[in-house]
Amino acid sequence: MQKRLKKFGGLGLFSMPISTSNLYTPRKETVIRYLSRGLGGPGGEAALLFELEQRLSDYHQAEHCVLFSTGFWALVAAIKLRALSGKTQVIIPSFTYRRLADVVYWAGLIPVFVDIDAGDLAVSPRAVAQNIGDETALILAVHPLVNCCDVTAIMEVSRSSGVPVVFDAVESAHETYAGRRVGSFGGGEVFSMHASKLVNGLEGGYVCTNEAAFASALERYKTGASVAFAGTTRRGLNGLPHVGHAAFALAGLDELAGNVSHNQSIYNCYRKHLSDKAGIRLLEFDEKEQTSYKNIVIEVRENFPVTRDALLASMNLESILARKYYYPPLHKKRFSYPAIIRDMTQTEFAESRYLNLPCGSRVTEQDVHTVCDFIDFVAENHEWFGETL
Amino acid sequence: MNLANPNDIVEHIYGSGYFTNHGPLAKKLEDSLQDFFHIENAVVVGNESLALIIALAGLDLTGRVGVSVHCPEFAVNAVAWAELEPVSTQWDAVPDDLVAVLACDRRGGETDPALLRHAGSHRCKFIVHQHGHFSRELQEGPVITVTTVGATSGGPTAHCAVILTDDDALAEKYRNIRSSYGARKTVDVRATANGRVSEFQAGMALIFLQNLRKQMV
């Protein structure tokens, strides 16, 4: 191992960097076939976009699916329409997607950062409940990279408080919660079709809901028109989807089983190799539920010989493009707009411990062997790899 | 790079292996638009509404924006999205307290000269929204132009939009608001937004531009 490492003058472990993005590439011929239909004449675009919405509704077991140009603007739309009129604040986790506070800003509201549950790294239902106040307009619950947030508890907080909830389900497109498909819970669940997501549409997003009036409001909103919904009128914004992205997404949906199967093999390979490594804990998928096995996350614990950051730096040097898990947490960022920070005890404990490891369609089981061997090498030769605990 | 039809774009994407947005085709599109318009900076954005919002938000203004009477509803809404107050404005009755003017150009060429004179004399920013057409003839002077690339309706068939400016510092702000996967130097902005252009959108816009050039020869 040592003589292959760039750190010691070797050629490196990988000729091409391996990353944490899913980057599933559907068959080119399938994309072209869908594209030909979408661009093939009058009505082609609308028909292909409608077909994708139908496929996604079926996939998520949702009554309605509304396509958008991106997941980002789909989230803004869902928040803006769902938020209680006259209220100003949206409760979100801090340990999440780096632009989520900006999503809330564009919806014209103030993010209130709350803590996570240490067990699942998802927003804590208790923290949500404790921080609902007179100005709370919405709960934006986010499914974490591995498994789901506590949907039952979050929905109960929403029901008892009267504050609506929107789920950011970007990382849980294929999952079930309590045996029920994410996307089928009714209120508003938002997904992305960015190239790094499970369904690669190059770009795009969508909202699933079981409420016809909400779906109708979203449809109107994304044309840029003003929309009357839930007793108030909101300005819309052009969020129209692109037919080319629909062609890629449909091709990706056709091959979803193979995509998930590959992810599962990568996950099993990591599990086999990491199960007995002192100081490393693989976050396990709940296999009682349906899951995409899309993200590989480890915790670097106190008994691993080097810190999470030192392990990451050593990996990156060798073209293993692991990443810190949602770092920095949002409450540590500087904002030019108002943001409110609540108790962050669990988030601050977790922020220095987790790593996303390479995975996705471009990573092979052999790559996983090499990554895990490298982690072993770092542990055995920790004095060469900097900061120790 | 020869892109004759949408299938060629798919071939190109698979050939480059670049599936995420703001890739080589998007960069090529920005270069081509800069060349086409003889302008220093072309910042491509996902659609016309986002381009207008980013064009306004990057100016870091507060206050009232004069909106010419020909502007469509979504352009007026864009002013509000950028946390500014839209004020309907005619050439013969321009309020004195405007911080910017958004003029709609539906034909190409010179736009609302009285509004432009007012902007110049009151040192307020001037944004031209080319709507319903794609014209190489840009308004002269220190203006920012927003136009759709690939279609004239701003509807689903529009490929993307572009913000055109000779102001390098302002363009860098626009790229930071739109976001560029950290490929650009970081500039402080109020908030970022996903306004990036996919490789497919960029490819379609490049074909549109190629065809336009052929027609012009």
Interface residues (C-beta under 8 A of the other chain):
Chain A: S21 L23 T25 K28 V31 I32 L35 S36 L39 E45 A46 L49 S69 T70 G71 F72 W73 R99 D102 Y105 W106 H194 A195 S196 N200 L202 E203 G224 A225 S226 R235 G236 L237 N238 L240 P241 H242 V243 G244 H245 F248 S336 Y337
Chain B: P6 N7 I9 V10 E11 I13 Y14 F19 T20 N21 G46 N47 E48 S49 L50 I53 E73 F74 N77 A80 W81 G154 G155 P156 T157 H159 S179 D188 V189 R190 A191 T192 A193 N194 R196 S198 E199 F200 Q201 M204
